[in-house]
Amino acid sequence: MVRPPQPPSYFFVIDVSATAARSGALKSVAAAIKNSLDDLPGGTRTQIGFITYDNGVHYYSLKSGLSNPQMMVVGDLKELFVPAPDDLLVNLQDSRDVVEGFLDNLPDMFSKNTVAQSCLGPALKAAFTVTKHIGGKMCVFQSVLPTLGDGALKPRENVRVMGTPEESKLLRPSMNWYKDTAVEFSRAQISVDMFLFPYAYIDVAALAMLPKLTAGSLHTYVAFDPATDGPRLESELSKGLTMNTAFEAVMRIRCTKGMRISNFYGNFFIRGTDLLALPNCNSDSVFGFDLVHDEQTVNSSVVTIQSALLYTSSAGERRIRVLTQALPTTPLSSELMASIDTEAMCNLLSKQAIEMTLKQNLDTARQRLQQTCVDIIKCAKAGDKRTVSGYTAPPPPGGGGGGGDDQDKPIPENLKLLPLYTLALVKNKALRGGTDVHPDERVQAMNTLGAMWVTQSKNYIYPRMFSIHDMDPSAGLPSVDSVKVDDKSPSTAGRNRVLLPKIVNLSVDRLTSEGIFLLDNGIDMYLWVGRSSNQAATNALFGVPSLENVDMSQINLQTKGNDHASRLDAIIQSLGEDETHNITPKVTIVREGDERLESRFFWHLVEDRASFSGGTYSYAEFMQFVNQPNAGGPTGPPGMAPRGPPGPGPAMGRGGPPPPGPPMHGGPPPPMHGGPPPPMHGGP
């Protein structure tokens, strides 16, 4: 790093077109920024600035002492210039009154704006010019497809290619402008967090290159509703702004001689061959990599992996953080298989599948996931058998080949959930087939999954569904036990260790018209309400005895006023504390029979059949295929289209047995030698 440590800088690039103003997104953004000012890292050194844009770029002088910010509009997008450059990025402490006044007035300033177009590209160029000397975090808010100036995009969604191998083209950027701009931002130590509020196609694939290559984050709020999406937006934005952040960071990962790092996964830009450029890095930053043999044998009892992160703290100190882990080697396949942490492995497999989708197509990625699962289970059952030139060889010293047919052997305990997680991953909206996942939504899901840590991805891949209508009287109340006694003890969540209701399998067979069920994947929550649900419970939660023939836009989930509502709200909030660290959850109420919302809810019931190629197996059928891959199945190999139409009903295949034991009650499988290194939850 050539330049001296820079003060933390926060620059906001805000779309103020008619869509942004009328949707309420602009008001929520302004409120979230204002509420975060006291907690921005950097103390008295923090810098802040704003640009707004529609069909022109609006600069704001926030110079200390002004009674109101001075707005300067540049409408010439080809000959863009920066007026008053010294007053566009100011010290927050010195200009606090001016900044707060600007945020208070911002929604009203553009409340009657009729400009429907957006010049995102020129606004980004203007923001880069203002901040390139200092770097920092840039938050970009976009509501419509940018169609003016540099970076203008054209609608390219095509329903005819959705569900075909050609769909992968819609998941890749159509132009290099945003990639090239992101690389330029990364070199200037600028990280971009992007917040999108689409009501129509917005080409997330192109826009996502900005956070992808600058170590930022991507958030999408489809058809933004201030009542339901506003609290989540404000909490996500506030969290991103106020969390401990490492600035101007670079990271390198090294390993033992004879091994090498072949691929990296996450949000970053690679300088050279192995230096990860991270303008911002925080406790939510997640990076994966593939470790492969560089030589045929490794003459060491351990394989050592070391990562070194060089960064600048928010206090202006240069620091280095080093993580080192030594993994023991073994000549025995059985020991290697026994060391696998299924949840960590599925997290990495999901990142590999996303990369394969972008390089090839969705079908290939799903087939690779299924084949990987079959190969691992087959290897685990085989024990320490070896084949040489097609003949079975004796196992290594200390190993055991095992006798009998491998297909009849049980799956090892630590791998029992691998088939279930694989099937769930294939049916996740990031990878599922069919024509019902919009390209923008799929790209967001791929970015979300690609940036997740192990504990988050577990619930995103295989959500939890709670039975609410018959929950125990203690559910929703703090646990009296300080620690969980055993696997049979009730599950808890949140800082107060709130007791959770019983978990049911993800199958339509578990639903009943008399029931109410809460499904949580760590990002979204769905509250499914049966048409014959108990009137007292329904009235307690929604203020009406039944949801039949009711205008659902007028229905809100009650959070207090009675015991049932209070306990359910405690459960929802505690789940949010566990999985997203105090992000306000969004709960979608799904009434039984509501085709539009119920179809999306059924996406998560991964133990039932789905109607796309590669997803036609129920969990029972997929387990049969994994245990006997050469026998095929009722619909052929998983990668092939079904021979006949799926079964009737929304579940598309009923009657399959539940998995052996509730999948999420038993806790995670044993960690791999202590598990992977923890993320930087303590802050840099």
N, C-alpha and C positions, 0 to 999 in steps of 0.2 A: 504493500500500500504506500503510494507515493505521498499523497496529501495527508495532512494531520487529521486527527479525529474530528468529525463534523457533528454539530448538534442535531438531535432528532428532528426530522422535518416531516410534516404531514400536509399533503396538498390534495385538494378535493376538486374533481372534475365532474360537474353535475349537469346532466341533461335536463333542460327546462322547457322542452317542447310541450305541446298541448296535452299529449298523452301522459307525460310525467306529472304535469300540474293537476290534471283532472283526476288521475287515479288515486291521489293522496300520497304517492311515493315521495314526492318532493317534501311534503310536510313531515313525514316520518324520518326522512334522512336528516333534515335540519334539526329536528328534536334530538335524534340520536347523537349527532355531532356535538350539540350544545351540552347534553348531559354527560359527555365524555371528557370535556375540557379539563376538569379538575384532576383527572387521573391519567392524562397523557404522560408517557415516560419523558424524562429529560429535565423536569423541574423548571428552573428559570431559563434554561437554554433552549426550550422547545420553540420551533418555528412552525408557522401555519400560513396557508394561503388558499385561495379559491378561484376557480374559473367556472363559468356557466356557459352553455351553448345551446342554440337551436339551429337556425340557418346562418348564424354569425357567432363569433366568439366574444364573450363578455369578461373583461378583466375588472378586478376590484382592488383599488388602493385602500389598504387598511392601516395607513400610517397613524401612529400614536398621536392623539390630540384631536383627530377629526371627530366631529359630532356624528357624522354618518359616513359610511364608506363611499368612495367615489367610483362610479361605474363607467367604464370605457368600452365601447363596442367597436369591434373590427369586423366589417362585413365582407371585405375582400379576402376570400379564402385562398387565392393564388399568391397574392403578395402580402402574406401575413406578417405583421410586425408586433413587437411587444412594447406597449407604452408604459412609461413610469416603471422600469424594471426593478428599481430599488425598493418600491413600496408594495409589491405584489406578494412577497414572502416576508412575513414580519415576525418579530418576537411575540409569542402569545401573551406573556405576562405584561409587556408594555402596551399591547393593543387589545387587551381583553375586552374592554367595553365596546370597542368598535366591532370586534368579531361577534360578540353576543348580539349586538344590535342588527348586524347583517343577517345572522341566522334567524332571529325573530321575524324579520321582514321578508326573508327570501320567499316563503310560500305565497305571500300576498303580492309580491312584485310580479309574479308570472301567473297568477290565478286566472287571468283572462287572456292568456297567450293563445293565439290561434295558429301559430306556426306548427305544422305537423312534421316537418323534416328535421334532420339532425346531421351535424357536421362533426362527428366524433374524431375523425382523423386530424383535421386542423386543430381541434381543441387539444388533442394529445401532443401535437407538435408544439403548440403554445406552452402547454404545461411543462414539457421537456426543456424548453428554452429557459423557463423560469427556475427550474429545480436542478438542472444538470450539474451545477457547480457544488451542490450539497448532497444530492441523493435523497434517500429516505423512503417513506411510504406514500404511495399515490392511490387514492380511492376513486374509482370511476363508476358513475351511475348512468345506466343507459336503458331507455325504454322502447326505442323503435329501431328498425334497421337503418344503419347509417348510410345515407344516399348522396351526401354532398362532399365535395373536396377529396383530398387524399383518403384512401381507405374506404371509398364508397363501395358498398356491396349490392349485389343484385339477388332477388329471390331465386332460389334454386331448389326448393323442396319439390320433390317429384314422387307422388304416391305410387307411381308405377314401378319404381325400383325398390320401394320399401319391402322388406321381407325377401329380397333377392341378394345374390352376391354383390350386385352393383351398389347396394345401400352404403357400403363402406366409403364410397366416394363422397356421400353427403356428410360423413363423419370426419372428413379431412378438410383443411382450409382450401378454399377455391383460389386464393391468391397469397402471395408472400409478403404483402405489405405489413400485416400485423406481426408476422414472425420477425421480419427485419427490424421493425420498430421495437419489438420486445428485446432483441439482442442489443440494440443501441441503448435502451433503458438499462439493461443489466450492466453494461460496461460503465454506465454513469452511476451505478449503485442505487437505482430506483426500482422498488418493488411495487407491483400493481395488484391491488385487490379489486375485483370487478363484481359489481352488483347489477343484475339484469332484471327488468320488469316487463317481460314481453306479453303483449296481447295478440301477437301474430308472429310469424316466422322472423327470427332476428339473427340467424346464422351464428349460433353459439360456437360452432366448430372453428370459425375464423377468429372470433373475439377471444376465445379461450387461450389463444397463443400468448396473449399478454401476461396473464397470471402464470401460465405454464412455464414460461422461460425466464420469469423474473422472481420466482420463488414466492408467488402470491397465492391468492385463493379466489375461487369462483363461486358465486351464489346466485341462484335464479329464483324469482318469485313470479310464477305464471299467473296472469290475470290478477295482479296485486289488489288485495282487499285490505284497507287499513284496519278493519276490525279484527281479521284473523291473521293477516300477514304482518301487520305493523309491529306488534310486540316482538315477533321473531326477528324481523329486520333490525329493529333497534337493539336487541340484545346481541345479535351476531356482529353488527357493526361496532357496537361498544366494546365487545370482547376483542375484536381484531385491533382496535385502536389502543386499548389500555393494557394488554397483556405484555409481560416482559419480552423484549425483543432484542435480538442481536443484529446489529447493523454492519454493512460492508463486510459480509462474511464470505469465506471460501472454505471448502472442506475437501479433504483427500482421504481415501480409504486404502490401506495397504494390507497385505496378507503374507503368509509364510511362503518362502521360496518353494516352487513346485506347484503352487496354486495361483490363480489370477482372477481378477474381477472382470467379468465379460459384459455385463449390462447394468445400467443404473435405472431406477424407477423413482418417480417423484416430480416435483416442480423445481426446476433448476436450469441453468445453461452450462454446458460443459466447455471449459477452456482447454484446448489441447486434447488429451485423451482421457484424463482422469481427475481433473480439478473441477469441482462443482462450484459454480459461482452463485452465491446466495445473497442478494442485496438485503434481504431480511430473513431471519430465522427465529423461530419461537418454539414453544413447547408443543405446538400442534404440527410442526414440520415433521414429515415422515419420509424416509428414503429407503428404498430396497435395492438389492443388488444380487446378481448371480455369481456364485463362486464355482469355478471349474478347474479341472486339472490342467496344469501347464506342462507337467511331466507325468510319465506313466506311474511313478511311485513317489511317495512323500516319505523321506527318511527322518521322520520325527514322530514323537509320541503325541503331539498336539498340533493342531492348525491354529495359528494365532491371527486374529483380525484386529486391526487398529484403525480408528478414525480420528482425525485431528481437525477441529473446527477453529479457525482463526477469525476473530470478529471484534467489533467495537461495541462496548456496552453503552446503554443510554446515558451513562455518566461520563462518557468520553474516554474510557479506559480500553486499551488494547489487551485482549485476553486470548488464551488458547484453551480449548477444552479437548481432552483426550479420553477416548473410551477404548479399552483393550479387553478382548475376550479370547480365552484359549479353549478350544474344543478338542477333546481327546479323539484320537484316531483309533480305528479298530479294523482287523481283517475279517470280522464276522458281520455278515449281512443282518443277522438277527439283532445284534446290538445296535446297529445303525437304525434299523426299523423301529426298535423300541425307544430310540431317543427322539423320534419325530413328535413335534408339537403340532397337532392337526390344525389348530386355529391359526397359528403363525404360518404354516405352510399354505393354507387356503388363502390367507392374505396375500402372500407372494404370488400364488398361482393366479389370483384375480388380476394382479398388475401385469403379469405376463400375458394373460388372455386379452387384456385391453390393448397392449402393444401389438399383438398378433392381429386383432381386429382391424387396427389402423393400417397395418402393413399388408394384410391379406383380406379377410372378410370374417363375418360373424360365424358362419357355418364352420370354418376351419378352426376358429378359436374354441367353439363349443365342443367340437370333436376332439381337439387336443386335450381339453379338460377331462372329458370322459375317459379317454384312453390313458391319460396320466393316472387317474384314479384306479383303473383296472390294473395297470402295470404295478403300482405301488402295493395294492392288496395282494396281487399274485406273488410279488417278491417277498412280502411279509409272511405269507403262508408257506412259501418254499423254505423258509429258515435259512440254513447255511449251505444249501445244495449248490453245487457248481457244475457247469457243463463245459467240457473241453472237446472240441471238434464234434459236438453233437452227442457226446456220451456223458453220463453222470460221473463226476469225479468225487473222491472222498472230500469231506468238509475240512477246512483248516483246523489246526490243533485247537481244541477247546470248543469247537463248534459242533452243532448237531444238525444233520440233514433232515431228520424226521422221517417217519415212514408213512405209508398209505397215500391215498390220493389227496393232493394239495387242495382240490376244490371242496373236499369235505371238512377241511380244517376250519375252525372258527377264526374270525378276524381278530387280530390282537386288540387288546383293550384300548390302547391309545389311538387306534385307527378306526374304531367302530363308527365314529361320526363322519368319517371322510366321505363315504358315499352320499350321506344326507346333505352335507355341505356342498359337495360337487353338484348334486342335482339342484339344490337351491341356487347355486351360483349360475348355472346354465339358465335358470328361469328368472334371474334377476333382470330388471329392466335395462341394465347396462349391456346385457348380452343376449336377452331373450329374442326369439325370432318373431315372425308375424308382422302385421302391418299396423298394429295399434300403438306402437311407441314412436312418438314424433322425434325426428332427428335432433332437434334442440334439446329435448328432454333426455334422450339417450346420451348425448355428449355431456350434459351436466351430471348424469349418473356415473358415467365413466370417470369424469374428473373427481367426483366425490369419492368413489371407491378407490381410485388410484392414489388419493391423498390420505387414506385412513390408516390409523394404527390398528393393531391386532384386536384389541377389545372392542373397538368401534365396528370393525368390519364383521366381527362375529354376528352381531345383531342385525347389521345391514344385510348380510347374506341370508341368515336364517332368523327372521324376526321372532319376537315373543308375542304370544296371544294369551291374554288374561281373561278368565271368566269373571265378569263383574257382577252379574245378577245373583250369583250364589256365593259371593266371597265371604270369607270368614269374618265374624264381627271385629276381629283384631286387625284385619287388613286395612291399610291406610293409616295405621297408628304407629308411633315409634316403638321399636323393639325394646323389650326390657333386658334382653341379653346383650352384653357388650360385644360378644363375638359369636359367629355362627358355630354351633356345636358340631354338627355333622351334615352330610349331604341331605339328610331327611328333614333338617330344620327348615322352616319357612325362609324363602329368599327375601332379602332386604335391598333397599336402594337409597341413595342420597346421604347427605351429611347426618341426618337424624336416624338413619337406618330404618326407614319406613317399611313395614311388613307388606309384601306383595301378595296379590291373590294367586290362586293356583294357575299354573300354565297348562294350556292344552295344545295338542298337536296342530300343525298347520294343514288342516284338511277340512273341507266343507262338512264332512261327517261329524265334526265336533260342534258345528253350529246348530242352533235350535231356534225356532221362531219365538220361543218363550224367553230367549236369552239376550244378554247384552255382553259384547266382547270388545276388549281394547287390544288393538294390535300396534306394536311399537317396533320400528326398525332402526331407531336411533336418530333418524332424520324426520320422518313423518309419523304421525299417530292417526289411527282410524278407530272410531267408535262405532261398531256395527250394532244396530238395534233391530231385533226381530219384531215382526208385525204384531205378534201376540205377547210381547214382553209385559211383565208385571206392571200394572197401572201405577201402583204406588212408587215403584222404583223409577219409572219413566217420568212421573210427575216431579219426583224429587230432583232428577237430573236436568229436566228440560222445561219444567213449569207447565206441562200439558200431560194429560193421562195417556195419550197415544200420539204417535207421529203420522198415523194414517190420515191422508187428505189434509195435511198441514203444509203451509208454505214454508219450506225448509230455510229460505233466506231470512225468515224471522225467528228461527230457533237458535238459541244460544245455550251452551253448556253451562249450567249453574256451578258456581265454585264455592258457595257458602249458603247458609240459611237452613241447612238440615244436615244430619249426620252422613247420609249417603253421598251427597254432593261434596261435602268437606273431605271425606276420606278418599273419594276418587280424585279430587284435585290434588291431595297430598301425594297420591300415587303418581300422577302425571308429572308433578313438579319434581319429585324425587328421581324419576327416570331421567328427566332432563338434566339434573345435576350429575348423575352418574355418567351419562354418555356424551354430553356435549358441554359440560362444565358451565352450568348456569345459563344455557340458551333457553329462552322461553319456548316451550313446545307449541306447535300448531296442531290442533286436533280437528280432523275432518269427520263430521257426523254422517254415517252411511245408513240410510233407511233400507230395510229389506225390500227388494223389488225395484230399487232405484238403479236402472241398468247402467247409467253413465258412471256413477261412483262405485257401484258394486263390482263392475268389471275390473276396475283398478284395485279394489280391495282383494279380489280373487287372484290377482297377480301374485300376491304374497303367500297364497295357500299352496306352497311348493310341493307338498306331498301328494297332490292330485295331478291328474294328467293335464297337459296344456296342448293346444292345437297347432303348435308350430313344429317344424322339422327339428328333431333333436330334443324336444321337450315332451314327447308323447308318452313317456314312462311315468307311471305313478311311483311312489317310493318303494313299494313292495316289488314292483316289476324291475325297477333299477337295481335293487339289491340282488334279485335273481340273476340279472345280467352280469353284475360285478362278480358274483360268486361262481357263475358258470358262463364266462364270456363267449365260449365256443358254441354254446347251445342256442344263442340268439334269444329271441323273446317273442311275445305276441305281436309286436309291431316291427320286428327286425332290429338290427343294430341301431343304437341311439341316434346316429347321424343321419339315418334314412327317414324319408317321409313315411307316415303311417299307412298301412294297407287299407284301412277303412276309416270312416269318420269316428271321432271321439265319442265316448258315451254320452248319454243325455244329461242335462242339468248343468249348472254352472261349474260343478266340480270336475266334469268331464272324466268320470271314472270313479265310482264309489266302491266301498267294500274292501279296500286295501287295508291290511293290518297296520296298526301303529308301529313305529320303530321300537326296538327293544329298550324300553324305559323312556321316560320323558327326556327328550334330547337336551333340554337346558337345565334340568334339575340336578343332574349329576355333577355339575361343575366342569371346568375345563380339564382336558387330559393332562397328564403329568408334563411339566415344562421340559424343554430340551436343555439339559445341563444347566438348570437355573433360568432358562428362558432367554430370549433376546434382550439386548441392553435396553433399559427403560428410556422413554423419551425424556426431554429436558423439562419435566414438570416443575422443577424448582426454579425455572427461569435461568437465563444465562448469567 
